[in-house]
């Protein structure tokens, strides 16, 4: 009887004894009896409680067991801590296999346990994990054909297989090199989404080693591996989604730092070539309603050069441009005839095996195409297609923003950096000057001027500051009746009303002498400014504004060919 029950029994007995004795009359005899009973009960209770207290006192042995248990627990926690949350799906699955496969080998008493994964695309089995007492007998290649060995029977029938008497053959178990040591074999299929994802195999070098119970045990282990495989696949999908989210976030953040279309396409070429690990990437732009043009090429492989134009009704790239739909070709080599990418008479390219082309659409029309190519068949899949399409959506939004900005800048007649008239203002004033010259029979001259930093490579930041300083210094020297415009970073135009080209040239030579004397520029970054000029007179050498611009541009180009600090008029050259 345990101690709590004993105490309860004694307490009940004492209670009833005291109750019965209390009914005795209070005479001398009965009072003496009551005292005897009280002393007896008190003594019994004292000695019993003392023994009970000794029995409950902790001894050294239980303390030692508790300490060992705690140490074991700490060791277990330390071991478990090696499995970190940030490890990827592959690492977790490897840890699982390292744990369970040796357990399988010990349970069914086999010499070898092999996990094969089915690669339906390559039509091969792949040795995912092996645990064997004969590792030297394994084949050097981790792959073998799906139609070889006993595994092909399991794959075809989708059922477990037990063979206890294997003949000497080099094709029954292809994961061995030649004729392997196995005399008995077990194999069970692993299912994932109703597909045979792999086969779990075990073999022994002793005939009749396995029983149907062993086969059932192996099947149970196979089910466990299948569950882990499914869980690892979910983890892999989760990691892939996180990677895509980070990738798109970085891409969106980088887009915010880009200000023009050329910088955008250069960034896209670099970024997407790394993301998709392609051998070649091309950017194709729309050129008119029915044609496309290669604008950028990235990759070391032979390719058509930028500027190559093609129709949209002959090759696969033209189809994407015309239909405004994505296209993925997994393996060109499986096609019976050569499929042109651009047009029928293009140079035939046989090294490209797979292609992914996605349109960049604005207002439901493909304005550009991003095309990635690889020498490997099946390089791109549906996930790559979704990522590329997401990139294309972001690029389309960016291009829409750039087009809006360019339209606003085109409509705005003021250059934002120098506050001069821009190209739009220049064309308007030039047409007005032509009309005024025709109405009042007055000549005028047109000048194009390009400035260069003599000892500094041209750059956007330097160009902007140099242009501001040049205008600040030059504008007070120009007659107030003249017009000056900024057409590009370092290209300016001047209209000289009612001035012959000789007079305009002579006046500007005086301005140039003062500009040449100023040193340095741009906070000391530029030592000297060099200039080239082209002049033309209206109506003596041109009959329209368009002809004026064409001829004066030719004069400027000729002056730049002559070297720095050269003025070229239409038909006349003067060095300054």
C-alpha positions in Angstrom: 0.0 0.0 0.0 1.4 3.4 -0.9 2.0 6.1 1.7 -0.9 8.5 0.9 -3.4 5.6 1.2 -1.8 4.5 4.6 -2.1 8.0 6.0 -5.7 8.3 4.9 -6.5 4.9 6.6 -4.8 5.8 9.8 -6.5 9.2 9.9 -10.0 7.6 9.5 -9.2 5.0 12.2 -8.1 7.7 14.7 -11.1 9.8 13.9 -13.6 7.0 14.6 -11.7 5.9 17.7 -11.7 9.4 19.2 -15.4 9.7 18.3 -16.3 6.5 20.1 -14.2 7.3 23.2 -15.8 10.7 23.5 -19.1 9.1 24.2 -17.8 7.5 27.4 -18.9 9.3 30.6 -16.5 11.6 32.4 -15.8 9.4 35.5 -12.3 8.8 36.9 -11.9 5.5 35.2 -13.1 6.6 31.7 -11.0 9.8 31.9 -8.0 7.6 32.5 -8.9 5.4 29.5 -9.3 8.5 27.3 -5.8 9.7 28.3 -4.3 6.3 27.5 -6.0 6.3 24.0 -4.7 9.9 23.3 -1.1 9.0 24.2 -1.2 5.8 22.1 -2.6 7.7 19.1 -0.1 10.5 19.4 2.9 8.2 19.6 1.8 6.1 16.7 1.3 9.2 14.6 4.8 10.6 15.6 6.7 7.5 14.7 4.8 7.0 11.4 5.3 10.5 10.2 9.0 10.4 11.0 9.5 7.3 8.9 7.5 8.9 6.1 9.8 12.0 6.2 12.9 9.8 5.9 11.5 7.9 3.0 10.8 11.2 1.1 14.3 12.6 1.7 16.1 12.8 -1.7 19.1 10.5 -2.1 22.3 10.8 -4.3 21.2 8.3 -6.9 18.1 10.2 -8.2 20.2 13.4 -8.5 22.8 11.6 -10.6 20.1 10.3 -13.0 18.5 13.7 -13.4 21.9 15.2 -14.2 22.6 12.6 -16.8 19.2 13.2 -18.4 19.8 16.9 -18.5 23.1 16.4 -20.1 21.6 14.1 -22.7 18.9 16.8 -23.4 21.6 19.5 -23.8 23.5 17.2 -26.2 20.3 16.6 -28.2 19.6 20.3 -28.4 23.1 21.0 -29.6 22.8 18.4 -32.3 19.4 19.8 -33.4 20.8 23.3 -33.6 22.9 22.2 -36.6 19.8 22.2 -38.7 19.4 25.9 -39.3 16.2 27.6 -40.5 18.0 29.4 -43.3 19.3 26.2 -44.9 17.8 25.5 -48.3 15.5 22.7 -49.3 18.4 20.7 -50.8 20.3 20.7 -47.5 17.3 19.6 -45.5 16.6 16.8 -47.9 20.2 15.6 -47.7 20.1 15.6 -43.9 16.9 13.5 -44.1 18.5 11.0 -46.4 21.7 10.8 -44.4 19.5 9.8 -41.4 17.0 7.5 -42.9 19.0 5.5 -45.6 21.4 3.9 -43.1 18.3 3.0 -41.0 16.8 1.3 -44.0 20.0 -0.7 -44.6 20.1 -1.9 -41.0 16.3 -2.7 -40.8 16.1 -4.9 -43.9 19.7 -6.1 -43.6 20.9 -5.2 -47.1 24.3 -4.4 -48.5 23.2 -1.4 -50.5 20.4 1.2 -50.5 20.0 3.5 -53.5 17.6 6.3 -54.1 17.0 7.0 -57.8 15.2 10.1 -59.2 13.4 10.0 -62.5 14.3 12.7 -65.0 11.5 12.6 -67.6 13.0 15.3 -69.7 16.4 13.6 -70.2 14.7 10.2 -70.0 17.2 8.9 -67.4 17.4 7.7 -63.8 19.7 9.8 -61.6 21.4 8.4 -58.5 20.3 10.9 -55.9 21.7 9.1 -52.8 23.5 5.8 -52.2 24.6 3.9 -49.0 26.6 0.8 -49.7 29.2 -1.6 -48.3 30.5 -1.8 -51.9 31.0 1.8 -53.0 33.8 0.9 -55.4 31.4 -1.3 -57.4 29.2 1.7 -58.5 29.3 3.2 -61.9 31.2 6.5 -62.5 28.2 8.0 -64.2 25.2 9.0 -62.0 22.8 8.7 -64.9 21.4 5.8 -66.9 18.6 5.3 -69.4 15.0 4.8 -68.2 14.7 1.6 -70.2 17.5 -0.2 -68.5 17.4 -2.6 -65.6 14.8 -3.8 -63.1 14.0 -0.1 -62.3 12.3 0.2 -65.8 9.9 -2.5 -64.8 9.0 -0.7 -61.6 8.6 2.6 -63.5 6.4 1.0 -66.1 4.2 -1.1 -63.8 4.2 1.5 -60.9 4.5 -1.5 -58.5 7.1 -2.7 -56.0 9.4 -5.6 -57.1 11.1 -8.4 -55.2 13.8 -10.6 -56.9 15.6 -13.0 -54.6 17.6 -14.8 -57.3 19.4 -12.5 -59.7 21.4 -13.9 -62.6 24.9 -12.6 -63.4 24.1 -9.6 -65.7 25.5 -6.2 -66.2 22.1 -4.7 -67.2 19.9 -5.7 -64.3 21.2 -3.0 -61.9 22.8 -0.3 -64.0 23.9 1.7 -61.0 26.7 -0.9 -60.7 29.8 -1.0 -63.0 29.5 -4.1 -65.1 28.2 -7.2 -63.2 27.5 -6.0 -59.7 27.7 -8.1 -56.5 23.9 -8.2 -55.9 22.1 -11.5 -55.8 18.8 -10.3 -54.3 16.9 -7.1 -55.0 14.0 -5.0 -53.7 12.6 -1.9 -55.3 9.6 0.3 -54.6 8.2 3.4 -56.5 8.0 6.9 -54.9 5.0 8.9 -56.0 4.7 12.7 -56.2 1.5 14.2 -57.7 0.6 10.8 -59.1 3.9 10.6 -61.0 6.7 8.1 -60.2 9.2 10.6 -59.0 11.8 8.0 -57.9 12.6 4.5 -57.0 14.0 3.3 -53.7 16.2 0.2 -54.2 18.0 -2.3 -51.9 20.1 -5.3 -52.7 22.2 -7.9 -51.1 25.0 -10.2 -52.2 23.3 -13.2 -50.6 20.5 -15.0 -52.6 17.0 -15.2 -50.9 17.9 -12.4 -48.6 14.5 -10.6 -48.6 11.0 -11.5 -47.8 7.6 -9.9 -48.6 7.8 -8.4 -45.1 11.0 -6.7 -46.1 9.3 -5.4 -49.2 6.5 -3.9 -47.1 9.0 -2.3 -44.8 10.9 -0.8 -47.7 7.6 0.5 -49.1 6.8 2.2 -45.8 10.2 3.8 -45.8 9.6 4.9 -49.4 6.3 6.5 -48.4 8.3 8.5 -45.7 10.8 9.6 -48.3 7.9 10.6 -50.7 6.4 12.7 -47.9 9.7 14.4 -47.3 10.2 14.9 -51.0 6.9 16.6 -51.2 7.7 18.8 -48.3 11.1 19.7 -49.7 9.4 20.6 -53.0 7.1 23.0 -51.2 10.1 24.5 -49.4 11.9 24.8 -52.8 8.8 26.6 -54.3 8.7 28.9 -51.3 12.4 29.7 -51.7 11.9 30.2 -55.4 9.1 32.6 -54.8 11.2 34.6 -52.3 14.1 34.7 -54.8 11.7 36.0 -57.5 10.4 38.6 -55.1 13.9 39.8 -54.2 14.8 39.8 -57.9 11.8 41.9 -58.9 12.4 44.2 -56.0 16.0 44.8 -57.0 15.0 45.3 -60.6 12.3 47.9 -59.7 14.7 49.7 -57.4 17.4 49.9 -60.0 14.8 51.2 -62.6 14.2 54.2 -60.3 17.8 55.4 -60.9 17.6 55.3 -64.8 16.7 58.4 -66.6 16.7 57.6 -70.4 15.9 54.8 -72.8 19.5 54.0 -73.8 20.6 53.5 -70.1 17.5 51.3 -69.6 18.4 48.9 -72.4 22.0 48.7 -71.4 20.9 47.8 -67.8 18.4 45.3 -69.1 21.0 43.5 -71.2 23.4 43.2 -68.2 20.8 42.3 -65.6 18.8 39.7 -67.6 21.8 38.0 -69.1 22.9 37.2 -65.5 19.4 36.3 -64.3 18.6 33.9 -67.1 22.3 32.7 -67.7 21.7 33.1 -71.4 24.4 32.8 -74.1 22.9 35.7 -76.0 20.4 38.4 -75.3 18.9 40.8 -77.9 16.7 43.8 -77.7 14.5 44.3 -80.8 12.6 47.6 -81.4 9.7 48.2 -83.6 10.5 50.1 -86.8 7.3 51.2 -88.4 4.1 49.2 -88.6 5.5 46.0 -90.1 9.2 45.9 -89.4 11.6 45.4 -86.5 15.2 46.3 -85.8 17.9 44.8 -83.6 19.0 47.6 -81.3 21.1 45.8 -78.7 23.0 42.5 -78.5 24.7 41.1 -75.4 26.7 37.9 -75.5 29.9 36.5 -76.9 28.2 34.3 -79.5 28.0 35.2 -83.2 24.9 37.3 -83.8 23.4 39.7 -86.2 24.6 43.2 -85.6 22.6 46.1 -84.1 20.8 47.9 -86.9 19.7 44.7 -88.7 16.1 45.2 -89.9 13.6 42.4 -90.7 9.9 42.0 -91.6 7.4 40.9 -88.9 5.9 38.0 -91.0 8.8 35.7 -91.6 10.6 34.6 -88.5 9.7 33.7 -84.9 10.8 37.1 -83.6 8.6 38.8 -86.1 5.7 36.7 -85.0 6.2 37.9 -81.4 6.3 41.5 -82.7 3.2 41.0 -84.8 1.1 39.0 -82.4 2.2 40.7 -79.2 2.6 37.3 -77.5 5.4 35.5 -75.7 7.1 32.6 -77.4 9.3 29.8 -75.9 11.1 27.2 -78.0 12.6 24.4 -75.9 14.6 22.6 -78.6 15.2 23.8 -82.1 17.0 20.5 -83.0 13.8 18.6 -82.7 12.2 20.6 -85.5 12.3 18.9 -88.9 13.2 22.1 -90.8 15.2 25.2 -89.9 13.1 27.8 -88.3 14.3 31.4 -89.0 14.4 33.8 -86.2 14.1 37.0 -88.3 13.6 36.3 -92.0 14.0 33.5 -94.6 17.3 34.6 -96.0 19.1 35.2 -92.7 22.4 33.3 -92.0 21.5 29.9 -90.6 22.5 29.5 -86.9 22.6 25.9 -85.6 24.2 26.5 -82.3 21.1 28.0 -80.7 18.9 25.3 -79.2 16.4 27.1 -77.0 14.8 30.6 -77.1 12.5 32.8 -75.0 11.1 36.0 -76.5 8.7 38.3 -74.6 7.1 41.5 -76.0 7.3 44.9 -74.2 3.8 46.2 -74.9 2.5 49.8 -74.7 -1.2 50.4 -75.5 -1.7 46.7 -76.6 1.1 47.0 -79.2 4.6 45.4 -79.0 7.0 48.2 -79.1 10.1 46.1 -78.3 11.1 42.4 -77.7 13.5 40.9 -75.2 14.9 37.7 -76.5 17.3 35.3 -74.7 18.9 32.3 -76.3 21.0 29.3 -75.2 23.0 26.5 -76.7 21.4 24.1 -74.2 18.0 22.6 -75.1 15.3 23.1 -72.5 17.2 26.0 -70.8 14.1 28.1 -70.3 10.8 27.0 -68.7 7.5 28.5 -67.7 8.9 30.1 -64.6 11.5 31.9 -66.7 8.7 33.0 -68.9 6.7 34.5 -66.0 9.7 36.3 -64.7 10.6 37.7 -68.1 7.0 38.8 -68.6 7.0 40.6 -65.2 10.2 42.4 -66.2 8.6 43.3 -69.5 5.6 44.9 -67.7 7.9 47.0 -65.5 9.9 48.0 -68.6 6.8 49.0 -70.4 5.7 51.2 -67.5 9.1 52.8 -67.5 9.1 53.4 -71.2 5.6 54.9 -70.9 7.0 57.3 -68.3 9.9 58.2 -70.5 7.7 58.8 -73.5 5.5 61.1 -71.4 8.6 63.1 -70.2 9.9 63.3 -73.8 6.6 64.6 -75.1 6.5 67.2 -72.3 10.1 68.2 -73.1 9.4 68.4 -76.8 6.4 70.7 -76.2 8.4 72.8 -73.7 10.5 75.3 -75.7 12.9 76.0 -72.8 16.1 74.0 -72.0 15.8 73.2 -68.3 19.6 73.5 -67.6 20.5 76.7 -69.4 17.1 78.4 -69.7 17.8 78.9 -73.4 15.4 77.9 -76.1 15.7 74.2 -77.0 15.3 72.4 -80.4 11.5 73.1 -80.5 12.0 76.8 -80.0 14.8 76.8 -82.5 12.7 75.3 -85.3 9.8 77.7 -84.5 12.1 80.8 -84.7 14.0 79.5 -87.7 10.7 79.1 -89.7 9.6 82.6 -88.5 12.9 84.1 -89.7 12.6 82.4 -93.1 9.1 83.8 -93.5 10.3 87.3 -92.3 13.3 87.1 -94.8 11.0 86.3 -97.6 8.5 89.0 -96.7 11.1 91.8 -96.3 13.8 90.6 -98.6 16.4 90.5 -95.8 19.2 88.0 -95.5 20.2 86.2 -92.3 22.8 83.7 -91.3 22.6 80.5 -89.3 25.4 79.1 -87.1 25.9 75.7 -85.4 28.5 75.6 -82.6 29.8 72.6 -80.8 32.1 73.0 -77.7 34.6 70.5 -76.3 36.5 70.2 -73.1 40.1 70.1 -74.2 41.5 67.8 -71.4 38.5 66.0 -70.0 36.4 63.2 -71.4 32.9 64.3 -72.2 30.4 63.3 -69.5 26.9 64.2 -68.7 27.8 66.1 -65.5 30.7 68.0 -67.1 28.6 68.8 -70.2 25.8 70.3 -68.1 28.1 72.5 -66.0 30.3 73.5 -69.0 27.2 74.5 -71.0 26.0 76.7 -68.1 29.4 78.4 -67.8 29.7 78.8 -71.5 26.3 80.5 -71.8 26.9 82.7 -68.8 30.2 83.9 -70.2 29.1 84.2 -73.9 25.6 85.6 -73.7 26.7 89.1 -72.8 29.0 89.1 -75.8 26.2 88.2 -78.3 24.2 91.0 -79.9 20.8 91.3 -78.3 19.1 91.0 -81.7 20.6 87.5 -82.2 19.0 84.3 -81.0 20.9 81.5 -79.3 19.5 78.0 -78.6 20.8 74.8 -77.0 20.0 71.8 -79.2 22.0 69.1 -77.4 24.4 68.8 -74.5 27.3 70.6 -76.2 25.6 71.7 -79.5 24.2 75.3 -79.9 22.5 77.2 -82.7 22.7 81.0 -83.4 20.5 83.0 -85.7 22.0 86.2 -87.0 19.1 88.4 -88.3 19.9 90.6 -91.3 23.6 89.6 -91.3 25.6 88.2 -94.1 27.7 85.1 -93.4 30.9 87.1 -93.6 29.8 89.6 -91.0 28.5 86.8 -88.7 31.8 85.0 -89.0 33.8 88.1 -88.2 31.7 88.9 -85.2 32.0 85.5 -83.8 35.8 85.4 -84.2 35.9 88.3 -81.7 33.7 86.4 -79.3 35.9 83.3 -79.6 39.0 85.2 -78.8 37.5 86.2 -75.4 36.2 82.6 -74.8 39.7 81.2 -75.6 41.3 83.6 -73.1 39.2 82.3 -70.2 40.9 79.5 -68.2 40.0 77.3 -66.4 36.4 76.0 -66.7 34.1 73.8 -64.5 35.9 74.5 -61.2 39.3 73.6 -62.7 38.3 70.3 -64.3 38.5 71.8 -67.8 41.6 73.7 -68.7 40.4 75.1 -72.1 37.3 75.1 -74.3 37.6 74.2 -78.0 35.0 75.0 -80.5 33.9 74.1 -84.0 31.4 76.1 -86.1 29.4 75.8 -89.2 27.8 78.9 -91.0 25.3 79.3 -93.8 23.4 82.2 -95.3 19.8 82.5 -96.4 18.5 82.7 -99.1 21.8 82.7 -100.9 22.7 79.1 -100.3 19.4 77.5 -99.2 15.7 77.9 -100.0 14.0 76.4 -96.9 14.5 75.9 -93.2 15.1 72.1 -93.7 17.7 72.7 -96.3 19.4 75.3 -94.1 19.7 72.8 -91.2 21.0 70.0 -93.5 23.7 72.2 -95.1 24.9 73.9 -91.9 25.2 70.5 -90.2 27.4 69.4 -93.1 29.5 72.5 -92.6 29.9 71.7 -88.9 30.9 68.1 -89.6 33.5 69.3 -92.1 34.9 71.8 -89.5 35.2 69.0 -86.9 37.1 66.9 -89.4 39.6 69.8 -89.9 40.4 69.8 -86.1 39.6 72.0 -83.1 38.9 75.7 -83.3 37.8 75.6 -87.0 35.0 77.6 -88.7 33.5 76.2 -91.9 31.1 78.2 -94.0 29.2 76.9 -96.9 32.0 76.6 -99.5 34.5 78.7 -97.5 36.9 77.5 -94.7 38.6 79.9 -92.3 40.9 78.8 -89.4 40.9 80.8 -86.2 
